[in-house]
Amino acid sequence: MAVVLSQRALNRATLARQMLLERRKATVVQAIEKLGGLQAQAPNPPYFGLWSRLEGFRREQLTDALKKRRVVRMSTLRATLHLMTASDALAWRPLLEAVHQRGLSGEHSRALEGIDRAAVVTAGQALLGEGPLTGTELGQGLAVRWKDRAPASLAALIRNNVPLVHLPPAGSWNSHQNARLQPIGQWLGESAADVPAATQDDLLLRYLAAFGPATLADAGAWSGLTGWKAVAERLRPQLRAFTGEQGQELFDLPRAPRPDPDTPAPPRLVAEWDNLLLSHADRSRVLSESHRARVFTVNGIVRGTVLLDGFVAGTWKIERAKNAATVVLEPFTRWSRPDRLGVAEEAMSLLAFAAEDEQERHDVRVL
């Protein structure tokens, strides 16, 4: 009979693998590889994500990894922007092409109806072969030939068919300029030549190492891929199976960490759009369904969250005024005095990490 894992057991296992039970000593590249990438719709959240996980992390460490092409920002899992190690980006993106093809829908799909898509992709690759372009520039260049089509939709077709890196400074701290795009093979040069494409079997093992124990539906939510049942059956001899409190089958790596459910979990401020909240179909191991709408907004924002005893207990954001920065905390329930003090200490450390200058005043406000 399979061992039953409680929600707390799943919580502690996930936090341990996500480096949120204790900060770790690791390089940026090692951390991003272990985490299976970092969600990166906005430039600053990955920096906060690494700050919450790594001992002594400094902003320039990630910026330097981007500039030196050890880490790239591009569309991968779920056809959304991630920071990935260069080797993982090269290995994983071919497997995720189907996800990107499905991602071209709605307005763009209608705007491209009847067009020779292969011809557009070939033309887009030729334009990018002449040098990096922003999405706007790429669309305008294609619209010279396809005058009756929306430039934004033409550019979207290229983005969903060609693995494009967002070149630095795009994706680096406080950078909000339009990204210049370049095919990953051109950006990485000779280092791109010898990386074999990953298989879906490889991806499941990496997923469980970063987020297990998990269901196959969880793996689908993380990746955007389907067909996980056949993968799990092939790998079953290498995996360990558990049962969740609702009777669901959970898969895991035999030697992966599964801490005691009573292991202490310190207060943590988790970044906006963090992997922790976006990598399971069932998020109840960290987030109560009753709090979901306060974290996932109707306009697609995933707010920064406060973890207390390992579970989401509120949200946080930074508000800036002249020469001042304040972390604004919004508890979902009444916090105990020790919890308030612990979260306030983390918040002040976060402000020191994110400081714009040495004269900036810092404060914490609880709503």
VOPAGU-2260 file (C-alpha; in pm, 1 decimal, decimal comma):
REM VOPAGU-2260
SITE   aa  ch    i         X         Y         Z
SITE  MET   A    0       0,0       0,0       0,0
SITE  ALA   A    1     133,2     345,4     -94,9
SITE  VAL   A    2     232,4     582,1     183,5
SITE  VAL   A    3     -13,0     872,2     230,1
SITE  LEU   A    4     144,2    1219,7     227,2
SITE  SER   A    5     -36,4    1500,8     406,4
SITE  GLN   A    6     -59,1    1857,2     275,1
SITE  ARG   A    7     205,7    1959,9     528,2
SITE  ALA   A    8     433,8    1683,3     404,5
SITE  LEU   A    9     391,3    1806,2      45,2
SITE  ASN   A   10     447,8    2161,8     162,9
SITE  ARG   A   11     774,3    2084,3     337,2
SITE  ALA   A   12     903,6    1870,8      49,7
SITE  THR   A   13     832,3    2147,1    -202,4
SITE  LEU   A   14     982,3    2420,6      15,6
SITE  ALA   A   15    1296,2    2213,9      67,2
SITE  ARG   A   16    1347,7    2167,8    -306,8
SITE  GLN   A   17    1264,5    2530,4    -377,9
SITE  MET   A   18    1528,5    2645,5    -125,4
SITE  LEU   A   19    1265,9    2815,2      91,5
SITE  LEU   A   20    1320,7    2623,1     414,4
SITE  GLU   A   21    1669,9    2768,6     439,8
SITE  ARG   A   22    1879,2    2989,3     215,9
SITE  ARG   A   23    2143,3    2794,3      26,9
SITE  LYS   A   24    2498,8    2861,3     -83,6
SITE  ALA   A   25    2492,8    2825,2    -462,4
SITE  THR   A   26    2577,9    3019,1    -775,5
SITE  VAL   A   27    2303,2    3182,4    -980,8
SITE  VAL   A   28    2345,0    2922,5   -1255,4
SITE  GLN   A   29    2331,3    2632,5   -1007,6
SITE  ALA   A   30    2018,8    2774,3    -843,6
SITE  ILE   A   31    1829,8    2840,0   -1167,3
SITE  GLU   A   32    1915,9    2491,5   -1291,2
SITE  LYS   A   33    1797,9    2332,1    -966,0
SITE  LEU   A   34    1475,1    2536,0    -969,8
SITE  GLY   A   35    1395,4    2440,7   -1329,6
SITE  GLY   A   36    1401,9    2804,2   -1438,4
SITE  LEU   A   37    1250,4    3119,3   -1293,0
SITE  GLN   A   38     933,3    3284,6   -1420,4
SITE  ALA   A   39    1038,0    3619,8   -1568,0
SITE  GLN   A   40     748,4    3825,1   -1710,7
SITE  ALA   A   41     885,6    4132,8   -1531,8
SITE  PRO   A   42    1255,3    4209,5   -1478,5
SITE  ASN   A   43    1276,8    4235,4   -1098,6
SITE  PRO   A   44    1084,5    3931,0    -963,9
SITE  PRO   A   45    1360,1    3678,5   -1051,9
SITE  TYR   A   46    1604,0    3888,8    -848,7
SITE  PHE   A   47    1369,0    3874,0    -550,2
SITE  GLY   A   48    1318,5    3502,6    -615,7
SITE  LEU   A   49    1690,7    3438,6    -586,3
SITE  TRP   A   50    1724,5    3673,8    -286,5
SITE  SER   A   51    1464,4    3467,1     -97,9
SITE  ARG   A   52    1655,2    3145,3    -171,7
SITE  LEU   A   53    2029,0    3217,2    -177,6
SITE  GLU   A   54    2261,6    3317,6     102,2
SITE  GLY   A   55    2429,5    3652,0      32,4
SITE  PHE   A   56    2276,9    3695,1    -314,4
SITE  ARG   A   57    2359,3    4027,1    -484,7
SITE  ARG   A   58    2177,3    4176,5    -782,9
SITE  GLU   A   59    2491,2    4202,2    -995,1
SITE  GLN   A   60    2535,5    3823,8    -980,5
SITE  LEU   A   61    2224,8    3763,9   -1193,7
SITE  THR   A   62    2292,0    4063,2   -1417,7
SITE  ASP   A   63    2641,2    3929,7   -1482,1
SITE  ALA   A   64    2508,6    3580,1   -1563,7
SITE  LEU   A   65    2273,6    3732,1   -1822,6
SITE  LYS   A   66    2547,9    3941,8   -1981,1
SITE  LYS   A   67    2787,1    3646,4   -1995,5
SITE  ARG   A   68    2517,5    3429,5   -2161,6
SITE  ARG   A   69    2516,8    3169,8   -1883,5
SITE  VAL   A   70    2148,9    3247,9   -1822,3
SITE  VAL   A   71    1898,2    3350,5   -2090,0
SITE  ARG   A   72    1554,9    3508,4   -2081,7
SITE  MET   A   73    1316,9    3351,3   -2331,1
SITE  SER   A   74     978,7    3184,2   -2374,2
SITE  THR   A   75     988,9    2822,5   -2255,6
SITE  LEU   A   76     754,6    2651,1   -2008,0
SITE  ARG   A   77     384,5    2722,3   -2069,7
SITE  ALA   A   78     500,2    2951,3   -2354,8
SITE  THR   A   79     582,8    3215,5   -2094,1
SITE  LEU   A   80     902,0    3409,0   -2026,8
SITE  HIS   A   81    1154,1    3236,4   -1801,2
SITE  LEU   A   82    1513,5    3271,8   -1699,5
SITE  MET   A   83    1683,9    2944,5   -1786,3
SITE  THR   A   84    2040,6    2825,2   -1784,8
SITE  ALA   A   85    2175,9    2837,0   -2139,6
SITE  SER   A   86    2204,0    2455,9   -2155,3
SITE  ASP   A   87    1848,4    2396,7   -2028,4
SITE  ALA   A   88    1705,4    2655,0   -2269,4
SITE  LEU   A   89    1872,6    2480,1   -2561,3
SITE  ALA   A   90    1768,2    2132,8   -2446,6
SITE  TRP   A   91    1410,3    2209,2   -2341,8
SITE  ARG   A   92    1281,4    2452,2   -2603,1
SITE  PRO   A   93    1253,5    2196,2   -2891,6
SITE  LEU   A   94    1033,8    1980,6   -2667,9
SITE  LEU   A   95     812,8    2282,8   -2591,4
SITE  GLU   A   96     745,4    2383,0   -2953,1
SITE  ALA   A   97     399,1    2224,5   -2937,2
SITE  VAL   A   98     314,7    2447,0   -2640,1
SITE  HIS   A   99     419,5    2754,2   -2835,8
SITE  GLN   A  100     215,7    2651,3   -3140,2
SITE  ARG   A  101     -95,8    2627,2   -2920,8
SITE  GLY   A  102      -9,5    2964,8   -2771,1
SITE  LEU   A  103     -74,5    3145,8   -3100,0
SITE  SER   A  104    -449,4    3182,3   -3067,9
SITE  GLY   A  105    -726,0    3438,0   -3039,7
SITE  GLU   A  106    -668,2    3772,9   -3208,1
SITE  HIS   A  107    -332,6    3675,6   -3361,3
SITE  SER   A  108    -469,0    3349,3   -3501,0
SITE  ARG   A  109    -758,2    3532,4   -3668,1
SITE  ALA   A  110    -526,1    3799,7   -3807,0
SITE  LEU   A  111    -305,9    3533,3   -3968,2
SITE  GLU   A  112    -585,8    3326,6   -4119,2
SITE  GLY   A  113    -496,8    3201,1   -4466,4
SITE  ILE   A  114    -138,9    3327,8   -4459,9
SITE  ASP   A  115     156,8    3113,0   -4564,2
SITE  ARG   A  116     300,6    3078,6   -4215,6
SITE  ALA   A  117     613,6    2896,3   -4326,7
SITE  ALA   A  118     697,1    3182,6   -4561,9
SITE  VAL   A  119     650,5    3437,2   -4282,2
SITE  VAL   A  120     875,2    3237,5   -4049,2
SITE  THR   A  121    1144,3    3210,2   -4316,1
SITE  ALA   A  122    1126,7    3585,8   -4377,9
SITE  GLY   A  123    1140,6    3656,4   -4005,5
SITE  GLN   A  124    1447,3    3438,7   -3961,7
SITE  ALA   A  125    1613,9    3623,1   -4248,4
SITE  LEU   A  126    1543,5    3960,6   -4086,2
SITE  LEU   A  127    1677,6    3841,3   -3750,9
SITE  GLY   A  128    1982,2    3698,3   -3924,8
SITE  GLU   A  129    2081,9    4056,2   -4008,2
SITE  GLY   A  130    2082,2    4152,3   -3640,5
SITE  PRO   A  131    1867,3    4170,1   -3324,2
SITE  LEU   A  132    1529,1    4343,5   -3353,0
SITE  THR   A  133    1257,4    4447,4   -3111,3
SITE  GLY   A  134     917,9    4287,0   -3159,6
SITE  THR   A  135     788,9    4611,7   -3310,8
SITE  GLU   A  136    1078,1    4631,7   -3555,6
SITE  LEU   A  137    1032,4    4267,1   -3651,6
SITE  GLY   A  138     660,3    4314,5   -3718,5
SITE  GLN   A  139     717,8    4630,3   -3921,1
SITE  GLY   A  140     985,2    4456,6   -4127,1
SITE  LEU   A  141     748,8    4171,4   -4212,1
SITE  ALA   A  142     461,6    4410,9   -4286,4
SITE  VAL   A  143     661,0    4551,9   -4578,8
SITE  ARG   A  144     580,2    4224,0   -4758,6
SITE  TRP   A  145     250,9    4135,2   -4590,3
SITE  LYS   A  146      92,5    4479,6   -4598,1
SITE  ASP   A  147    -260,5    4359,4   -4520,4
SITE  ARG   A  148    -160,4    4189,9   -4193,8
SITE  ALA   A  149    -116,9    4335,7   -3846,0
SITE  PRO   A  150     255,6    4379,7   -3769,6
SITE  ALA   A  151     203,1    4264,0   -3408,9
SITE  SER   A  152      49,9    3936,1   -3528,7
SITE  LEU   A  153     331,8    3877,8   -3778,4
SITE  ALA   A  154     585,3    3928,1   -3498,4
SITE  ALA   A  155     386,5    3693,7   -3270,7
SITE  LEU   A  156     407,2    3422,9   -3536,5
SITE  ILE   A  157     787,3    3447,8   -3533,0
SITE  ARG   A  158     803,2    3446,2   -3151,8
SITE  ASN   A  159     594,6    3128,0   -3143,0
SITE  ASN   A  160     800,7    2949,0   -3407,4
SITE  VAL   A  161    1157,5    3064,1   -3344,8
SITE  PRO   A  162    1331,8    3036,0   -3001,8
SITE  LEU   A  163    1423,0    3398,5   -2936,2
SITE  VAL   A  164    1635,8    3530,3   -2650,8
SITE  HIS   A  165    1558,9    3868,7   -2491,8
SITE  LEU   A  166    1902,3    4027,1   -2504,5
SITE  PRO   A  167    2037,5    4211,2   -2199,5
SITE  PRO   A  168    1972,8    4463,9   -2058,9
SITE  ALA   A  169    1615,1    4338,4   -2106,9
SITE  GLY   A  170    1528,9    4121,6   -1807,7
SITE  SER   A  171    1791,4    4278,1   -1583,4
SITE  TRP   A  172    1718,0    4482,2   -1270,5
SITE  ASN   A  173    1483,0    4779,7   -1331,2
SITE  SER   A  174    1512,2    4743,8   -1710,4
SITE  HIS   A  175    1179,3    4822,0   -1876,5
SITE  GLN   A  176    1286,8    4895,3   -2233,0
SITE  ASN   A  177    1159,6    4690,9   -2526,7
SITE  ALA   A  178    1363,7    4374,3   -2559,6
SITE  ARG   A  179    1587,7    4316,4   -2859,3
SITE  LEU   A  180    1534,3    3962,4   -2986,5
SITE  GLN   A  181    1780,2    3717,1   -3136,8
SITE  PRO   A  182    1757,7    3341,5   -3213,1
SITE  ILE   A  183    1918,3    3145,5   -2932,8
SITE  GLY   A  184    2167,5    2977,2   -3164,1
SITE  GLN   A  185    2303,1    3313,4   -3275,7
SITE  TRP   A  186    2318,6    3450,8   -2920,8
SITE  LEU   A  187    2502,3    3150,4   -2777,0
SITE  GLY   A  188    2718,7    3084,3   -3082,3
SITE  GLU   A  189    2942,0    2776,0   -3075,3
SITE  SER   A  190    2823,9    2677,2   -2726,7
SITE  ALA   A  191    2480,6    2600,8   -2875,3
SITE  ALA   A  192    2607,7    2331,9   -3110,9
SITE  ASP   A  193    2649,5    2026,5   -2888,6
SITE  VAL   A  194    2345,0    2037,8   -2658,4
SITE  PRO   A  195    2103,1    1750,5   -2735,6
SITE  ALA   A  196    1729,1    1807,2   -2708,5
SITE  ALA   A  197    1570,4    1683,9   -2386,5
SITE  THR   A  198    1305,6    1411,6   -2383,9
SITE  GLN   A  199     980,4    1430,5   -2192,6
SITE  ASP   A  200    1121,5    1162,3   -1963,8
SITE  ASP   A  201    1411,4    1395,7   -1881,2
SITE  LEU   A  202    1166,9    1675,9   -1810,5
SITE  LEU   A  203     957,8    1473,4   -1564,6
SITE  LEU   A  204    1265,6    1379,5   -1363,3
SITE  ARG   A  205    1376,9    1743,5   -1349,4
SITE  TYR   A  206    1027,1    1855,5   -1253,5
SITE  LEU   A  207    1000,5    1611,0    -965,4
SITE  ALA   A  208    1345,4    1710,0    -841,9
SITE  ALA   A  209    1229,9    2072,6    -819,0
SITE  PHE   A  210     860,5    2039,1    -728,0
SITE  GLY   A  211     776,6    1683,5    -622,2
SITE  PRO   A  212     607,1    1483,0    -495,7
SITE  ALA   A  213     349,6    1569,9    -762,3
SITE  THR   A  214      69,4    1439,5    -981,3
SITE  LEU   A  215      87,8    1413,1   -1358,0
SITE  ALA   A  216    -164,0    1699,3   -1377,1
SITE  ASP   A  217      87,6    1907,1   -1181,8
SITE  ALA   A  218     357,8    1828,1   -1440,0
SITE  GLY   A  219     120,3    1940,3   -1713,3
SITE  ALA   A  220      40,6    2266,1   -1536,2
SITE  TRP   A  221     411,7    2338,8   -1496,4
SITE  SER   A  222     515,6    2262,7   -1852,5
SITE  GLY   A  223     209,5    2307,8   -2070,9
SITE  LEU   A  224     277,0    1962,9   -2221,5
SITE  THR   A  225      38,2    1666,5   -2237,0
SITE  GLY   A  226     104,1    1292,0   -2254,7
SITE  TRP   A  227     249,3    1250,9   -1905,1
SITE  LYS   A  228      76,3     919,4   -1831,9
SITE  ALA   A  229     288,6     729,8   -2084,4
SITE  VAL   A  230     601,6     901,0   -1951,4
SITE  ALA   A  231     523,7     801,7   -1593,3
SITE  GLU   A  232     458,9     441,2   -1692,4
SITE  ARG   A  233     795,6     421,3   -1868,0
SITE  LEU   A  234     971,5     570,3   -1567,5
SITE  ARG   A  235     769,1     398,3   -1295,7
SITE  PRO   A  236    1052,5     155,3   -1205,1
SITE  GLN   A  237    1274,4     458,4   -1135,7
SITE  LEU   A  238    1013,0     648,7    -935,2
SITE  ARG   A  239     844,3     616,0    -599,9
SITE  ALA   A  240     466,3     647,4    -577,8
SITE  PHE   A  241     271,3     800,9    -290,1
SITE  THR   A  242     -93,4     880,1    -224,5
SITE  GLY   A  243    -225,3    1225,4    -138,8
SITE  GLU   A  244    -494,0    1304,9     116,6
SITE  GLN   A  245    -756,2    1312,2    -160,5
SITE  GLY   A  246    -647,2     972,9    -296,4
SITE  GLN   A  247    -445,7    1114,0    -588,1
SITE  GLU   A  248    -132,6     931,2    -705,8
SITE  LEU   A  249     185,6    1127,4    -645,4
SITE  PHE   A  250     519,1    1053,0    -809,7
SITE  ASP   A  251     863,0    1135,7    -677,4
SITE  LEU   A  252    1231,5    1056,4    -702,3
SITE  PRO   A  253    1326,4     787,8    -447,7
SITE  ARG   A  254    1606,2     988,4    -282,2
SITE  ALA   A  255    1457,5    1337,0    -308,0
SITE  PRO   A  256    1421,1    1528,1      21,6
SITE  ARG   A  257    1091,9    1479,4     206,1
SITE  PRO   A  258    1138,0    1654,1     541,4
SITE  ASP   A  259     931,4    1579,1     847,6
SITE  PRO   A  260     600,3    1771,9     820,6
SITE  ASP   A  261     681,6    1944,5    1150,9
SITE  THR   A  262    1009,1    2088,2    1019,2
SITE  PRO   A  263    1009,4    2463,2    1100,6
SITE  ALA   A  264     951,9    2692,7     801,6
SITE  PRO   A  265    1075,4    3050,9     852,0
SITE  PRO   A  266     887,7    3358,5     726,4
SITE  ARG   A  267     960,2    3425,0     359,1
SITE  LEU   A  268     867,2    3696,3     112,8
SITE  VAL   A  269     810,0    3519,5    -218,7
SITE  ALA   A  270     838,0    3711,7    -546,3
SITE  GLU   A  271     558,9    3803,2    -786,7
SITE  TRP   A  272     491,1    3524,2   -1040,6
SITE  ASP   A  273     709,2    3288,6    -840,0
SITE  ASN   A  274     753,4    2925,8    -948,5
SITE  LEU   A  275     623,5    2817,2    -610,0
SITE  LEU   A  276     268,1    2922,5    -703,8
SITE  LEU   A  277     272,8    2843,1   -1076,2
SITE  SER   A  278     402,1    2487,1   -1095,5
SITE  HIS   A  279     115,9    2269,0    -968,8
SITE  ALA   A  280    -240,4    2212,5   -1087,9
SITE  ASP   A  281    -336,4    2180,9    -719,7
SITE  ARG   A  282    -173,9    2470,2    -531,8
SITE  SER   A  283    -318,5    2375,6    -193,7
SITE  ARG   A  284      25,0    2257,1     -74,3
SITE  VAL   A  285     113,4    2627,8     -39,1
SITE  LEU   A  286    -201,4    2834,4    -110,0
SITE  SER   A  287    -553,0    2792,8      25,7
SITE  GLU   A  288    -822,0    2816,1    -242,6
SITE  SER   A  289   -1000,1    3071,9     -23,9
SITE  HIS   A  290    -703,4    3307,9     -70,4
SITE  ARG   A  291    -643,1    3244,7    -439,8
SITE  ALA   A  292    -829,2    3551,8    -568,9
SITE  ARG   A  293    -620,3    3779,3    -344,5
SITE  VAL   A  294    -299,7    3649,1    -506,2
SITE  PHE   A  295    -401,6    3579,0    -867,6
SITE  THR   A  296    -567,4    3897,2    -996,5
SITE  VAL   A  297    -818,5    3929,7   -1280,3
SITE  ASN   A  298    -563,3    4116,4   -1494,3
SITE  GLY   A  299    -305,6    3837,9   -1478,8
SITE  ILE   A  300     -83,6    3960,9   -1195,7
SITE  VAL   A  301      45,1    3705,8    -944,2
SITE  ARG   A  302     122,7    3909,2    -633,7
SITE  GLY   A  303     422,4    3876,9    -409,9
SITE  THR   A  304     328,0    3655,2    -116,4
SITE  VAL   A  305     418,4    3611,9     249,4
SITE  LEU   A  306     482,3    3258,6     373,5
SITE  LEU   A  307     414,3    3181,5     740,3
SITE  ASP   A  308     466,4    2823,8     857,0
SITE  GLY   A  309     522,7    2744,6     489,0
SITE  PHE   A  310     181,8    2857,9     361,0
SITE  VAL   A  311      68,0    3180,7     192,0
SITE  ALA   A  312     -60,4    3408,3     468,1
SITE  GLY   A  313     -61,7    3747,2     295,2
SITE  THR   A  314      82,5    3961,4      17,7
SITE  TRP   A  315     358,1    4220,8      -3,4
SITE  LYS   A  316     462,7    4502,5    -233,2
SITE  ILE   A  317     713,6    4786,8    -230,0
SITE  GLU   A  318     585,3    5143,3    -245,1
SITE  ARG   A  319     834,7    5416,5    -326,5
SITE  ALA   A  320     826,0    5787,5    -258,6
SITE  LYS   A  321    1102,3    6046,1    -273,1
SITE  ASN   A  322    1407,6    5897,8     -95,4
SITE  ALA   A  323    1188,0    5637,6      77,5
SITE  ALA   A  324    1074,4    5279,2      22,8
SITE  THR   A  325     812,1    5090,8     222,0
SITE  VAL   A  326     714,9    4724,8     218,0
SITE  VAL   A  327     336,2    4715,2     247,4
SITE  LEU   A  328     210,4    4389,4     398,4
SITE  GLU   A  329    -148,8    4268,6     369,4
SITE  PRO   A  330    -222,4    3975,0     605,4
SITE  PHE   A  331    -505,2    3737,1     515,8
SITE  THR   A  332    -563,7    3653,9     884,2
SITE  ARG   A  333    -444,2    3802,5    1211,4
SITE  TRP   A  334     -73,9    3733,3    1254,9
SITE  SER   A  335      78,6    3657,4    1593,2
SITE  ARG   A  336     331,4    3902,0    1732,9
SITE  PRO   A  337     628,6    3667,7    1663,9
SITE  ASP   A  338     507,2    3622,4    1305,4
SITE  ARG   A  339     471,1    3998,7    1255,4
SITE  LEU   A  340     820,8    4055,0    1387,9
SITE  GLY   A  341     965,5    3777,6    1170,3
SITE  VAL   A  342     798,0    3908,7     854,1
SITE  ALA   A  343     903,2    4266,9     935,5
SITE  GLU   A  344    1265,1    4153,4     969,7
SITE  GLU   A  345    1249,9    3981,4     629,6
SITE  ALA   A  346    1088,1    4291,9     479,1
SITE  MET   A  347    1364,1    4520,3     603,3
SITE  SER   A  348    1624,2    4281,4     461,0
SITE  LEU   A  349    1440,3    4287,8     128,8
SITE  LEU   A  350    1445,7    4669,4     124,7
SITE  ALA   A  351    1819,5    4667,6     189,4
SITE  PHE   A  352    1860,6    4428,4    -103,7
SITE  ALA   A  353    1642,5    4641,6    -334,1
SITE  ALA   A  354    1770,4    4983,9    -220,9
SITE  GLU   A  355    1804,2    5244,5    -494,4
SITE  ASP   A  356    2065,1    5447,7    -301,9
SITE  GLU   A  357    2235,5    5463,1      36,6
SITE  GLN   A  358    2024,0    5755,3     156,4
SITE  GLU   A  359    1691,9    5580,8      99,3
SITE  ARG   A  360    1468,1    5554,8     409,4
SITE  HIS   A  361    1308,4    5216,6     474,7
SITE  ASP   A  362     990,8    5121,5     656,6
SITE  VAL   A  363     737,0    4840,5     687,7
SITE  ARG   A  364     360,5    4898,8     701,4
SITE  VAL   A  365      99,1    4635,0     784,1
SITE  LEU   A  366    -248,1    4699,3     645,4
